[in-house]
Amino acid sequence: MGPATAPPPPVPGRRAGPDLPGAYRQLVSAASAHYARAQAEAAVRAGGVVAAAGPELAARFAADPALFSADRFHPSAAGYAVIADALAPHVPAAAAHLAA
């Protein structure tokens, strides 16, 4: 079985977490950025394609608390829909990469 090719879902900047105490916001944001970099590097090493969501996604989450679930940390169904919309433009490139 060959390497899987799929755009990994982006991780919204955790600075957007509306209920993160100020002291933890920077730490969690840095950990989130580190995780996103590691995820992207692993995807590329495995022959995958990376979907970069950009700052627009984090801005959407920062502006709309309804994009978070009841735990105020993970995305809600609406948040996952926003992430899916951010990934949608990258799917044709991943499919083309897989077909090549």
C-alpha positions, 0 to 999 in steps of 0.5 A: 500500500502506497502513501496516503495523499490527503490534505491534513486538516489545519489546526486553527490558531489556539490563540482563538480559544475564547476561554483560554486563560491569558497565561496559557494562551501563548503556550497553547498557541506555540504548541499548536503551531509546533503541532501544525509544522510537525503534521505538515512535515510528516505529510510531505515526508509520506508523499502527501499534500499540505493544505495551508489554511492561512490566518483567515481560518484563525480569524474566523474562529477568533471572531465567532465563538459559535465555531467552538464546541461546548468545551470551548477548545475543540471546533463545533459542527459549524467550526468543522464546516468552516475547516472543511470549506478551507480544505475544499480548494486543496482537494483537487490538488491532492487528487491530482498529486495522487493520480500522478 
